[in-house]
Amino acid sequence: MQLEALSKLFTERSVFPGQFWCREGEPAHTLAIILVGHLAVQNDDSILRPGDIVGDRELCGQHIWSSSVRGVEPSLLAEIDFQVLSQFIEGMGLKKARRLSKIIADNVLERVKEEKARLEEQVHMKCLLSPIPLGWLPTHEGGC
């Protein structure tokens, strides 16, 4: 019953190819779920697909967009304002609110882990592709 009530608080929004849904550094006030299409995250060249959530980190943080996101193809998103979501959660009761908060926190943690792995892979690839100077000997003290 509460899931149905929550779903009614979302609004649909279309995003077209090249159109920005949000821009890095601007105030964030919306959480969205990609329903159809693909969007690109500018900072890390990742692609968001149907089912992905945008704005969860900003909801839990400073409410400033950490990345710009733009449409890759015609896309449809379900959006909800942070304040509307917060009011809904407050009305759920403590036990259900904790459960929803854990789901959001788990989602954020998973995205942070993915970002960390992506950055580690970039560093690894940079090390593999960089020229090796003469006289260089590998060490196990970090670095390439």
Protein Blocks (a to p, Z undefined) as FASTA:
>chain_A
ZZmmmmmmpccddddehiafbdehiacfbdcddfbdcdddfklopacdehiaghjlmmmm
nopafbdcddfbdcddddddfklmmmmmmmnojklmmmmmmmmmmmmmmmmmmmmmmmmm
mmmmmmmmpccdehiacdfeepZZ
